[in-house]
Amino acid sequence: MKTLPQDHDLEKAIPFLLARAGARMGNAFAKALKPYGLSLSEWRVCASLQHTPQQTLSELAAHASTDLSALSRIVDRLASHELVAREKCDTDKRAVRIALTERGLALTLELIPLAQHYEAVATSDFSAAEVKTLRAMLLRLYANATPLA
């Protein structure tokens, strides 16, 4: 039987720690979104569209870290609640862009302070410099992981 390397400790492994922290924050925020009728995945799509309006499904899938088949269902649900709309692309009539409706934008803007609150609670004992460093390191980690995708 194979043995683990002596320096392996699951609770110190970066992927495990990232997944665990993300799950805790995501689950807590998902509960806060329920009264607004949104799931966490739907929120990510709305937040992504608020940040970068009018994205194709492929662009949106990459930005919201969602696979295309799941994203298609999410967009269908959001469209049924009139939070997003599909628009034909001016330059490519076959392509469709997804955009927030006025209602979707209003809801997203209403929820941004709530999202910021959850981030503030999670980083409450971090200095401003530590938060800045964490953001920079997470961006680097994401970029470094690109070849693994």
N, C-alpha and C positions, 0 to 999 in steps of 0.2 A: 504494500500500500504506500502511496506517495505521502510524503509529509510536507507540511507547509513551511515556507521559509521562516526562519526564526524571527525576522523583523516584520512579519505580516501581522497586523492588528486591524481587523475590520473596522473598529470604531475610530481608527485614525486614517482610514483610507479616504482620500478626497472625494471620489465618486459617491461613496456611501454617505459621507457628511453632507455633500451638496444635495443629494436626493432626500436625505432626512430633513434638512433645513427647509428645502423647497416644499416637501410634503406638509410639514407642520404649518408653514406660512400659507400655503395654498389651501389646505383644509380649513384653516381658520377664516381666511378671506372668503372662501366659497360659502361658508355659513352666513357671513355678512351680506353676500350677494343675493341670497335666497329671497328676501323680501322684495327685491327689485325684479325678480323673475329671470335672473341670469345665472348661468353656470360659470365656473371659472374659465372654461374654454371659450365660452361666448364673450366673457369680459376681455380675454386676451385679444380676441379678434376685434372687438370694438376699440380697445385701447390702441391696437396696432393701426387701425384705420383712422383714428384721431391723430396719431403721430404722423402717419404717412397716408394721406387720403388717396382714394381711387387706385387700389392695387389689383393686379390680376390675381387669380386663384393661386398661381405658382408663387408669386411674390408674397402674398399673404401667408401661405403655408410656411414659407421660409422664415418670415418675420415673426410669426406667432408660434413657431416651432410645433406645427401640427401637420400630420400627413394629409395629403389631398383628399382621400376618401372621407376622412372624419371632417375635414374642413367643409366639404361640400354639404354635409348634413348640418353642420353648425350654421353655415350661411343660409340654408333653407329655413332653419328655425328662426334665425334673426330676421329674415325677410318676411316670414309669416307674422311676425310681431311688428312689422314695419320699422325695424331698426336699421336695416341695410337695404340697399337696392342694387340690382345688377344693371350696369350701363354698357352699351356697345362702345367699343374703343374707336375713336375717330380715325386712327391710322390703320387699324386692322379690323375689318368688320366681323371677322370670325372670333376675335378676342372679346372677352367680357371683363369689365372692371367692376370691382365691388366698392361701394361707397356707403358711408353712414348717411342715413336720412337726417332731416332736422331733428326728428324725435330721437334717433340713435345718438346723434351728437350731443343733444341736451342731456340724455341719460348718462352718457360717458363722462361729460364734464361734471355732472353732479357726483359721480362716483370717484373721480380722481382724488379729491381730498380724503376719501375713505381709504383708498389704496395707499396714499401717502402716510396716513395714520398708522396703518399696519406696518409699513416699512419703518416708520419712526419708532414704533414699539419694539420691533425686532432689533433695531440698532441703538436702542436707548442708552446702553452703557458704552457705546463707541464714541470716540472723539470725532469731530468733523474731519480731521485728517485721516482717521481710520476708515471712515465711511468712503472717503474719496479713494483711498488705497484699495479698499475692498472692491469698489466698482471697477477700478482700473485692472485689478487682478482678475476679476470675473470676465471682463472683456478679453483679456489676454488668454485666459483659459479656454474661452469659447473659440477664439481664433486658432489656438494651438490644437484644439480638438477637431478642427475642420477635416484634416486628412483621415480621421477615424470614421467619419460619417459615410 
